[in-house]
Amino acid sequence: LNDIYQLGLNADLAVLSACRTGLGKPLPGEGFIGLTRGFMYAGVPRVMVSLWDVPDRETAQLMKLFYRNLLTRRLAPSAALRNAQMQMLKQAESNAPFFWAAFTLQGDPE
């Protein structure tokens, strides 16, 4: 985590699509310390993370929809994620919240 703190990143968004990237350890008086905090401390205003293990196929599907919404449709990161999640909800094979609700955007929503 200290290595991330020192990066000085110049990015608008970090997407950490691996499993459980949004979890951290509680630190008394500080709250939870984890990758999200590290990237924000390094200068990234918004970080997309996952809260539990999601199968690779569904993660790839969500990421494809998210990036299409973000880059092609030019939606804000929060809207791009919400839209991708709603698209997965409409598909029979991935409509269970287990497959798409693990992903959350933390920080500045726009």
VEXBA-395789 format. One record per residue: residue in three letters; x, y negated, z of N, C-alpha, C, O, CB in turn. Coordinates in pm, whole numbers. Glycine has a CB too. Example, Ala and Ser with C-alpha at 12.3 -4.5 7.8 and 13.67 -1.06 7.14 Angstrom:
VEXBA-395789
@res ALA&npx 1319&npy 569&npz 780&capx 1230&capy 450&capz 780&cpx 1320&cpy 330&cpz 780&opx 1424&opy 332&opz 846&cbpx 1131&cbpy 447&cbpz 905 .
@res SER&npx 1285&npy 225&npz 708&capx 1367&capy 106&capz 714&cpx 1290&cpy -3&cpz 787&opx 1341&opy -114&opz 804&cbpx 1408&cbpy 60&cbpz 572 .
This chain:
VEXBA-395789
@res LEU&npx 82&npy 119&npz 0&capx 0&capy 0&capz 0&cpx 87&cpy -126&cpz 0&opx 53&opy -225&opz -66&cbpx -93&cbpy 1&cbpz 120 .
@res ASN&npx 196&npy -123&npz 72&capx 286&capy -238&capz 73&cpx 341&cpy -268&cpz -65&opx 362&opy -384&opz -100&cbpx 401&cbpy -215&cbpz 171 .
@res ASP&npx 365&npy -164&npz -145&capx 413&capy -184&capz -282&cpx 310&cpy -261&cpz -364&opx 346&opy -347&opz -444&cbpx 444&cbpy -50&cbpz -349 .
@res ILE&npx 182&npy -230&npz -346&capx 76&capy -299&capz -420&cpx 68&cpy -444&cpz -376&opx 52&opy -534&opz -459&cbpx -60&cbpy -229&cbpz -399 .
@res TYR&npx 78&npy -469&npz -244&capx 72&capy -606&capz -192&cpx 172&cpy -698&cpz -262&opx 145&opy -816&opz -283&cbpx 98&cbpy -607&cbpz -41 .
@res GLN&npx 286&npy -645&npz -298&capx 395&capy -726&capz -353&cpx 393&cpy -739&cpz -505&opx 483&opy -800&opz -562&cbpx 525&cbpy -667&cbpz -310 .
@res LEU&npx 294&npy -684&npz -571&capx 293&capy -683&capz -718&cpx 268&cpy -819&cpz -781&opx 322&opy -846&opz -888&cbpx 190&cbpy -587&cbpz -766 .
@res GLY&npx 190&npy -905&npz -721&capx 157&capy -1033&capz -782&cpx 90&cpy -1014&cpz -917&opx 139&opy -1063&opz -1019&cbpx 283&cbpy -1117&cbpz -799 .
@res LEU&npx -21&npy -945&npz -919&capx -90&capy -910&capz -1043&cpx -166&cpy -1028&cpz -1102&opx -223&opy -1110&opz -1030&cbpx -186&cbpy -795&cbpz -1019 .
@res ASN&npx -165&npy -1036&npz -1233&capx -240&capy -1139&capz -1305&cpx -347&cpy -1068&cpz -1387&opx -339&opy -1061&opz -1510&cbpx -145&cbpy -1226&cbpz -1396 .
@res ALA&npx -448&npy -1017&npz -1318&capx -556&capy -943&capz -1384&cpx -689&cpy -988&cpz -1325&opx -696&opy -1025&opz -1208&cbpx -537&cbpy -789&cbpz -1367 .
@res ASP&npx -793&npy -985&npz -1407&capx -926&capy -1022&capz -1360&cpx -998&cpy -905&cpz -1294&opx -1089&opy -925&opz -1214&cbpx -1009&cbpy -1073&cbpz -1475 .
@res LEU&npx -956&npy -783&npz -1327&capx -1026&capy -664&capz -1281&cpx -929&cpy -547&cpz -1274&opx -847&opy -527&opz -1364&cbpx -1145&cbpy -631&cbpz -1374 .
@res ALA&npx -940&npy -469&npz -1167&capx -869&capy -341&capz -1157&cpx -975&cpy -232&cpz -1147&opx -1067&opy -242&opz -1066&cbpx -770&cbpy -338&cbpz -1033 .
@res VAL&npx -963&npy -129&npz -1228&capx -1056&capy -17&capz -1226&cpx -979&cpy 105&cpz -1177&opx -887&opy 153&opz -1244&cbpx -1121&cbpy 9&cbpz -1367 .
@res LEU&npx -1017&npy 155&npz -1060&capx -952&capy 271&capz -1000&cpx -1052&cpy 386&cpz -1006&opx -1127&opy 409&opz -911&cbpx -906&cbpy 242&cbpz -852 .
@res SER&npx -1053&npy 457&npz -1118&capx -1158&capy 556&capz -1144&cpx -1130&cpy 694&cpz -1085&opx -1211&opy 785&opz -1101&cbpx -1178&cbpy 570&cbpz -1291 .
@res ALA&npx -1018&npy 711&npz -1018&capx -990&capy 840&capz -954&cpx -1085&cpy 859&cpz -835&opx -1156&opy 767&opz -796&cbpx -842&cbpy 847&cbpz -907 .
@res CYS&npx -1086&npy 977&npz -780&capx -1178&capy 1009&capz -671&cpx -1142&cpy 938&cpz -541&opx -1026&opy 931&opz -503&cbpx -1181&cbpy 1159&cbpz -647 .
@res ARG&npx -1243&npy 886&npz -476&capx -1233&capy 826&capz -343&cpx -1139&cpy 706&cpz -333&opx -1080&opy 683&opz -228&cbpx -1189&cbpy 930&cbpz -246 .
@res THR&npx -1123&npy 631&npz -439&capx -1032&capy 517&capz -436&cpx -1086&cpy 402&cpz -352&opx -1010&opy 311&opz -317&cbpx -1005&cbpy 468&cbpz -576 .
@res GLY&npx -1215&npy 404&npz -319&capx -1274&capy 297&capz -239&cpx -1269&cpy 322&cpz -90&opx -1314&opy 239&opz -11&cbpx -1414&cbpy 277&cbpz -280 .
@res LEU&npx -1216&npy 436&npz -49&capx -1210&capy 467&capz 93&cpx -1081&cpy 411&cpz 152&opx -982&opy 393&opz 82&cbpx -1219&cbpy 618&cbpz 117 .
@res GLY&npx -1084&npy 386&npz 279&capx -966&capy 334&capz 347&cpx -965&cpy 383&cpz 491&opx -1044&opy 468&opz 531&cbpx -962&cbpy 181&cbpz 342 .
@res LYS&npx -873&npy 327&npz 566&capx -860&capy 362&capz 708&cpx -900&cpy 241&cpz 791&opx -861&opy 128&opz 760&cbpx -715&cbpy 408&cbpz 742 .
@res PRO&npx -979&npy 263&npz 897&capx -1016&capy 150&capz 983&cpx -896&cpy 103&cpz 1064&opx -822&opy 184&opz 1121&cbpx -1133&cbpy 188&cbpz 1077 .
@res LEU&npx -877&npy -27&npz 1069&capx -770&capy -87&capz 1148&cpx -834&cpy -186&cpz 1243&opx -893&opy -285&opz 1199&cbpx -661&cbpy -157&cbpz 1055 .
@res PRO&npx -825&npy -163&npz 1374&capx -891&capy -252&capz 1471&cpx -855&cpy -399&cpz 1448&opx -738&opy -434&opz 1434&cbpx -854&cbpy -211&cbpz 1613 .
@res GLY&npx -957&npy -481&npz 1444&capx -938&capy -624&capz 1425&cpx -920&cpy -666&cpz 1280&opx -917&opy -786&opz 1251&cbpx -821&cbpy -669&cbpz 1502 .
@res GLU&npx -909&npy -571&npz 1189&capx -884&capy -600&capz 1047&cpx -993&cpy -548&cpz 955&opx -1014&opy -603&opz 847&cbpx -752&cbpy -543&cbpz 1006 .
@res GLY&npx -1062&npy -443&npz 996&capx -1157&capy -376&capz 907&cpx -1089&cpy -258&cpz 840&opx -995&opy -200&opz 894&cbpx -1212&cbpy -474&cbpz 802 .
@res PHE&npx -1138&npy -222&npz 722&capx -1082&capy -109&capz 650&cpx -965&cpy -153&cpz 562&opx -972&opy -255&opz 493&cbpx -1190&cbpy -41&cbpz 564 .
@res ILE&npx -860&npy -76&npz 566&capx -740&capy -102&capz 486&cpx -731&cpy 8&cpz 381&opx -730&opy 127&opz 415&cbpx -610&cbpy -107&cbpz 576 .
@res GLY&npx -725&npy -32&npz 253&capx -717&capy 67&capz 147&cpx -673&cpy 2&cpz 17&opx -626&opy -111&opz 15&cbpx -850&cbpy 137&cbpz 129 .
@res LEU&npx -689&npy 75&npz -91&capx -645&capy 27&capz -222&cpx -716&cpy -101&cpz -264&opx -654&opy -188&opz -325&cbpx -668&cbpy 134&cbpz -326 .
@res THR&npx -845&npy -113&npz -233&capx -918&capy -234&capz -271&cpx -852&cpy -356&cpz -211&opx -826&opy -454&opz -281&cbpx -1065&cbpy -226&cbpz -226 .
@res ARG&npx -825&npy -351&npz -83&capx -760&capy -463&capz -16&cpx -622&cpy -490&cpz -76&opx -584&opy -606&opz -95&cbpx -748&cbpy -436&cbpz 135 .
@res GLY&npx -549&npy -385&npz -106&capx -417&capy -402&capz -165&cpx -421&cpy -476&cpz -297&opx -343&opy -568&opz -319&cbpx -352&cbpy -268&cbpz -184 .
@res PHE&npx -511&npy -436&npz -385&capx -521&capy -502&capz -515&cpx -571&cpy -645&cpz -503&opx -525&opy -733&opz -575&cbpx -613&cbpy -424&cbpz -607 .
@res MET&npx -664&npy -670&npz -411&capx -712&capy -807&capz -391&cpx -602&cpy -895&cpz -333&opx -587&opy -1011&opz -373&cbpx -835&cbpy -808&cbpz -299 .
@res TYR&npx -526&npy -842&npz -241&capx -414&capy -916&capz -182&cpx -311&cpy -948&cpz -290&opx -246&opy -1053&opz -285&cbpx -348&cbpy -834&cbpz -68 .
@res ALA&npx -296&npy -859&npz -388&capx -200&capy -879&capz -497&cpx -253&cpy -975&cpz -604&opx -183&opy -1004&opz -701&cbpx -166&cbpy -746&cbpz -561 .
@res GLY&npx -375&npy -1026&npz -586&capx -426&capy -1128&capz -677&cpx -540&cpy -1088&cpz -768&opx -583&opy -1169&opz -850&cbpx -318&cbpy -1175&cbpz -758 .
@res VAL&npx -590&npy -966&npz -758&capx -700&capy -921&capz -843&cpx -832&cpy -956&cpz -774&opx -857&opy -908&opz -664&cbpx -690&cbpy -766&cbpz -873 .
@res PRO&npx -917&npy -1039&npz -835&capx -1039&capy -1084&capz -768&cpx -1151&cpy -981&cpz -758&opx -1242&opy -997&opz -676&cbpx -1091&cbpy -1203&cbpz -837 .
@res ARG&npx -1146&npy -876&npz -838&capx -1251&capy -774&capz -832&cpx -1190&cpy -637&cpz -863&opx -1104&opy -624&opz -951&cbpx -1367&cbpy -807&cbpz -932 .
@res VAL&npx -1236&npy -537&npz -789&capx -1182&capy -402&capz -801&cpx -1298&cpy -303&cpz -806&opx -1386&opy -306&opz -721&cbpx -1085&cbpy -369&cbpz -682 .
@res MET&npx -1298&npy -217&npz -907&capx -1399&capy -112&capz -917&cpx -1338&cpy 17&cpz -863&opx -1230&opy 58&opz -905&cbpx -1449&cbpy -94&cbpz -1064 .
@res VAL&npx -1409&npy 81&npz -770&capx -1358&capy 200&capz -702&cpx -1468&cpy 306&cpz -693&opx -1585&opy 280&opz -723&cbpx -1305&cbpy 165&cbpz -562 .
@res SER&npx -1429&npy 425&npz -650&capx -1527&capy 531&capz -626&cpx -1525&cpy 569&cpz -478&opx -1422&opy 560&opz -412&cbpx -1497&cbpy 657&cbpz -716 .
@res LEU&npx -1640&npy 611&npz -430&capx -1655&capy 643&capz -288&cpx -1653&cpy 793&cpz -259&opx -1640&opy 832&opz -143&cbpx -1781&cbpy 584&cbpz -236 .
@res TRP&npx -1667&npy 876&npz -361&capx -1659&capy 1021&capz -342&cpx -1611&cpy 1086&cpz -472&opx -1599&opy 1020&opz -575&cbpx -1796&cbpy 1079&cbpz -299 .
@res ASP&npx -1584&npy 1216&npz -464&capx -1538&capy 1293&capz -580&cpx -1651&cpy 1305&cpz -682&opx -1761&opy 1348&opz -649&cbpx -1488&cbpy 1433&cbpz -536 .
@res VAL&npx -1622&npy 1267&npz -804&capx -1716&capy 1281&capz -915&cpx -1645&cpy 1365&cpz -1022&opx -1528&opy 1341&opz -1051&cbpx -1761&cbpy 1139&cbpz -973 .
@res PRO&npx -1714&npy 1462&npz -1081&capx -1651&capy 1544&capz -1185&cpx -1593&cpy 1458&cpz -1299&opx -1647&opy 1352&opz -1332&cbpx -1752&cbpy 1643&cbpz -1242 .
@res ASP&npx -1484&npy 1506&npz -1357&capx -1414&capy 1431&capz -1463&cpx -1505&cpy 1395&cpz -1580&opx -1499&opy 1283&opz -1631&cbpx -1297&cbpy 1513&cbpz -1513 .
@res ARG&npx -1589&npy 1488&npz -1622&capx -1676&capy 1463&capz -1738&cpx -1767&cpy 1343&cpz -1714&opx -1779&opy 1256&opz -1800&cbpx -1760&cbpy 1587&cbpz -1769 .
@res GLU&npx -1831&npy 1339&npz -1599&capx -1922&capy 1228&capz -1569&cpx -1847&cpy 1098&cpz -1543&opx -1896&opy 990&opz -1577&cbpx -2009&cbpy 1263&cbpz -1449 .
@res THR&npx -1729&npy 1107&npz -1483&capx -1648&capy 987&capz -1463&cpx -1609&cpy 928&cpz -1599&opx -1621&opy 808&opz -1619&cbpx -1520&cbpy 1018&cbpz -1380 .
@res ALA&npx -1565&npy 1013&npz -1691&capx -1528&capy 966&capz -1825&cpx -1648&cpy 905&cpz -1896&opx -1635&opy 804&opz -1965&cbpx -1470&cbpy 1082&cbpz -1908 .
@res GLN&npx -1763&npy 967&npz -1880&capx -1885&capy 915&capz -1943&cpx -1918&cpy 776&cpz -1888&opx -1949&opy 685&opz -1965&cbpx -2003&cbpy 1012&cbpz -1919 .
@res LEU&npx -1913&npy 761&npz -1756&capx -1943&capy 631&capz -1696&cpx -1841&cpy 525&cpz -1740&opx -1878&opy 412&opz -1771&cbpx -1944&cbpy 642&cbpz -1543 .
@res MET&npx -1713&npy 563&npz -1743&capx -1609&capy 467&capz -1782&cpx -1627&cpy 423&cpz -1928&opx -1610&opy 306&opz -1960&cbpx -1469&cbpy 529&cbpz -1763 .
@res LYS&npx -1662&npy 517&npz -2015&capx -1687&capy 483&capz -2156&cpx -1800&cpy 381&cpz -2167&opx -1788&opy 283&opz -2239&cbpx -1720&cbpy 610&cbpz -2238 .
@res LEU&npx -1909&npy 405&npz -2095&capx -2023&capy 313&capz -2097&cpx -1986&cpy 179&cpz -2035&opx -2022&opy 74&opz -2088&cbpx -2143&cbpy 374&cbpz -2023 .
@res PHE&npx -1914&npy 182&npz -1924&capx -1872&capy 59&capz -1856&cpx -1787&cpy -28&cpz -1949&opx -1814&opy -147&opz -1965&cbpx -1794&cbpy 93&cbpz -1728 .
@res TYR&npx -1684&npy 31&npz -2010&capx -1596&capy -48&capz -2097&cpx -1667&cpy -96&cpz -2223&opx -1638&opy -204&opz -2272&cbpx -1474&cbpy 35&cbpz -2135 .
@res ARG&npx -1759&npy -17&npz -2274&capx -1838&capy -63&capz -2389&cpx -1920&cpy -187&cpz -2349&opx -1925&opy -285&opz -2423&cbpx -1932&cbpy 51&cbpz -2441 .
@res ASN&npx -1982&npy -182&npz -2232&capx -2060&capy -296&capz -2183&cpx -1971&cpy -417&cpz -2157&opx -2010&opy -530&opz -2186&cbpx -2135&cbpy -258&cbpz -2056 .
@res LEU&npx -1855&npy -393&npz -2103&capx -1763&capy -501&capz -2067&cpx -1700&cpy -565&cpz -2190&opx -1697&opy -688&opz -2202&cbpx -1654&cbpy -449&cbpz -1974 .
@res LEU&npx -1649&npy -483&npz -2281&capx -1570&capy -534&capz -2393&cpx -1651&cpy -563&cpz -2519&opx -1626&opy -662&opz -2587&cbpx -1462&cbpy -436&cbpz -2426 .
@res THR&npx -1746&npy -478&npz -2551&capx -1825&capy -496&capz -2673&cpx -1945&cpy -586&cpz -2649&opx -1971&opy -679&opz -2726&cbpx -1871&cbpy -361&cbpz -2727 .
@res ARG&npx -2017&npy -558&npz -2542&capx -2137&capy -637&capz -2512&cpx -2104&cpy -764&cpz -2434&opx -2189&opy -850&opz -2415&cbpx -2236&cbpy -553&cbpz -2433 .
@res ARG&npx -1978&npy -775&npz -2388&capx -1928&capy -895&capz -2317&cpx -2006&cpy -924&cpz -2189&opx -2028&opy -1041&opz -2156&cbpx -1936&cbpy -1016&cbpz -2410 .
@res LEU&npx -2047&npy -820&npz -2116&capx -2116&capy -838&capz -1989&cpx -2015&cpy -864&cpz -1878&opx -1900&opy -821&opz -1887&cbpx -2202&cbpy -714&cbpz -1956 .
@res ALA&npx -2057&npy -933&npz -1774&capx -1974&capy -950&capz -1655&cpx -1949&cpy -812&cpz -1594&opx -2030&opy -722&opz -1613&cbpx -2043&cbpy -1046&cbpz -1551 .
@res PRO&npx -1838&npy -794&npz -1522&capx -1809&capy -662&capz -1465&cpx -1923&cpy -601&cpz -1384&opx -1950&opy -482&opz -1396&cbpx -1687&cbpy -671&cbpz -1379 .
@res SER&npx -1989&npy -681&npz -1301&capx -2099&capy -628&capz -1220&cpx -2214&cpy -582&cpz -1309&opx -2273&opy -476&opz -1283&cbpx -2148&cbpy -733&cbpz -1121 .
@res ALA&npx -2247&npy -658&npz -1410&capx -2355&capy -621&capz -1502&cpx -2314&cpy -501&cpz -1587&opx -2397&opy -415&opz -1617&cbpx -2392&cbpy -740&cbpz -1593 .
@res ALA&npx -2188&npy -495&npz -1627&capx -2139&capy -382&capz -1707&cpx -2149&cpy -252&cpz -1629&opx -2189&opy -149&opz -1685&cbpx -1994&cbpy -406&cbpz -1751 .
@res LEU&npx -2114&npy -256&npz -1501&capx -2124&capy -135&capz -1418&cpx -2270&cpy -97&cpz -1397&opx -2307&opy 19&opz -1414&cbpx -2054&cbpy -157&cbpz -1282 .
@res ARG&npx -2352&npy -194&npz -1360&capx -2494&capy -164&capz -1336&cpx -2558&cpy -105&cpz -1462&opx -2633&opy -8&opz -1454&cbpx -2570&cbpy -291&cbpz -1292 .
@res ASN&npx -2529&npy -165&npz -1577&capx -2586&capy -117&capz -1702&cpx -2540&cpy 26&cpz -1731&opx -2620&opy 110&opz -1773&cbpx -2548&cbpy -210&cbpz -1818 .
@res ALA&npx -2411&npy 54&npz -1710&capx -2359&capy 190&capz -1732&cpx -2428&cpy 289&cpz -1639&opx -2462&opy 400&opz -1680&cbpx -2206&cbpy 193&cbpz -1709 .
@res GLN&npx -2448&npy 250&npz -1514&capx -2516&capy 339&capz -1420&cpx -2661&cpy 364&cpz -1462&opx -2710&opy 476&opz -1451&cbpx -2512&cbpy 279&cbpz -1279 .
@res MET&npx -2728&npy 261&npz -1509&capx -2867&capy 277&capz -1554&cpx -2874&cpy 364&cpz -1679&opx -2969&opy 440&opz -1697&cbpx -2930&cbpy 140&cbpz -1581 .
@res GLN&npx -2773&npy 352&npz -1767&capx -2768&capy 437&capz -1886&cpx -2752&cpy 584&cpz -1846&opx -2815&opy 672&opz -1905&cbpx -2653&cbpy 394&cbpz -1979 .
@res MET&npx -2669&npy 611&npz -1746&capx -2651&capy 749&capz -1701&cpx -2777&cpy 801&cpz -1633&opx -2809&opy 920&opz -1644&cbpx -2531&cbpy 759&cbpz -1604 .
@res LEU&npx -2847&npy 715&npz -1564&capx -2972&capy 753&capz -1498&cpx -3075&cpy 802&cpz -1599&opx -3159&opy 887&opz -1567&cbpx -3028&cbpy 635&cbpz -1419 .
@res LYS&npx -3070&npy 749&npz -1720&capx -3166&capy 785&capz -1825&cpx -3130&cpy 915&cpz -1898&opx -3210&opy 967&opz -1975&cbpx -3176&cbpy 673&cbpz -1925 .
@res GLN&npx -3010&npy 967&npz -1874&capx -2966&capy 1090&capz -1941&cpx -2989&cpy 1210&cpz -1848&opx -2944&opy 1210&opz -1734&cbpx -2816&cbpy 1080&cbpz -1981 .
@res ALA&npx -3058&npy 1308&npz -1897&capx -3098&capy 1423&capz -1814&cpx -2979&cpy 1492&cpz -1747&opx -2989&opy 1532&opz -1631&cbpx -3172&cbpy 1523&cbpz -1898 .
@res GLU&npx -2867&npy 1507&npz -1818&capx -2754&capy 1582&capz -1763&cpx -2674&cpy 1503&cpz -1659&opx -2593&opy 1561&opz -1588&cbpx -2662&cbpy 1625&cbpz -1874 .
@res SER&npx -2695&npy 1371&npz -1649&capx -2617&capy 1291&capz -1554&cpx -2703&cpy 1195&cpz -1473&opx -2653&opy 1094&opz -1424&cbpx -2511&cbpy 1214&cbpz -1628 .
@res ASN&npx -2832&npy 1225&npz -1459&capx -2919&capy 1128&capz -1393&cpx -2917&cpy 1135&cpz -1241&opx -2970&opy 1045&opz -1176&cbpx -3059&cbpy 1148&cbpz -1440 .
@res ALA&npx -2858&npy 1237&npz -1182&capx -2848&capy 1245&capz -1037&cpx -2753&cpy 1137&cpz -986&opx -2646&opy 1118&opz -1043&cbpx -2801&cbpy 1386&cbpz -992 .
@res PRO&npx -2790&npy 1065&npz -880&capx -2703&capy 959&capz -826&cpx -2562&cpy 1008&cpz -793&opx -2468&opy 929&opz -794&cbpx -2766&cbpy 900&cbpz -703 .
@res PHE&npx -2547&npy 1135&npz -762&capx -2415&capy 1190&capz -733&cpx -2315&cpy 1157&cpz -844&opx -2198&opy 1134&opz -816&cbpx -2423&cbpy 1341&cbpz -714 .
@res PHE&npx -2360&npy 1154&npz -968&capx -2271&capy 1135&capz -1082&cpx -2236&cpy 989&cpz -1110&opx -2133&opy 963&opz -1173&cbpx -2333&cbpy 1194&cbpz -1204 .
@res TRP&npx -2317&npy 894&npz -1067&capx -2292&capy 754&capz -1104&cpx -2291&cpy 656&cpz -988&opx -2236&opy 547&opz -1001&cbpx -2395&cbpy 711&cbpz -1202 .
@res ALA&npx -2350&npy 692&npz -874&capx -2360&capy 597&capz -763&cpx -2232&cpy 583&cpz -681&opx -2223&opy 494&opz -596&cbpx -2472&cbpy 638&cbpz -671 .
@res ALA&npx -2134&npy 668&npz -704&capx -2008&capy 660&capz -630&cpx -1928&cpy 535&cpz -667&opx -1843&opy 491&opz -589&cbpx -1924&cbpy 783&cbpz -655 .
@res PHE&npx -1955&npy 479&npz -783&capx -1875&capy 367&capz -832&cpx -1934&cpy 234&cpz -788&opx -2053&opy 209&opz -803&cbpx -1864&cbpy 372&cbpz -985 .
@res THR&npx -1847&npy 150&npz -734&capx -1890&capy 21&capz -683&cpx -1786&cpy -85&cpz -719&opx -1666&opy -58&opz -728&cbpx -1911&cbpy 26&cbpz -530 .
@res LEU&npx -1835&npy -205&npz -739&capx -1747&capy -319&capz -768&cpx -1736&cpy -402&cpz -642&opx -1836&opy -443&opz -585&cbpx -1802&cbpy -405&cbpz -888 .
@res GLN&npx -1614&npy -427&npz -600&capx -1591&capy -506&capz -479&cpx -1520&cpy -635&cpz -517&opx -1435&opy -636&opz -606&cbpx -1509&cbpy -426&cbpz -375 .
@res GLY&npx -1555&npy -742&npz -448&capx -1496&capy -872&capz -477&cpx -1592&cpy -960&cpz -554&opx -1713&opy -947&opz -539&cbpx -1367&cbpy -856&cbpz -555 .
@res ASP&npx -1538&npy -1049&npz -635&capx -1616&capy -1144&capz -714&cpx -1696&cpy -1069&cpz -821&opx -1636&opy -1003&opz -906&cbpx -1524&cbpy -1250&cbpz -780 .
@res PRO&npx -1831&npy -1078&npz -819&capx -1911&capy -1001&capz -915&cpx -1904&cpy -1051&cpz -1059&opx -1935&opy -976&opz -1151&cbpx -2052&cbpy -1000&cbpz -871 .
@res GLU&npx -1866&npy -1174&npz -1079&capx -1866&capy -1230&capz -1215&cpx -1729&cpy -1221&cpz -1275&opx -1709&opy -1263&opz -1389&cbpx -1913&cbpy -1374&cbpz -1214 .
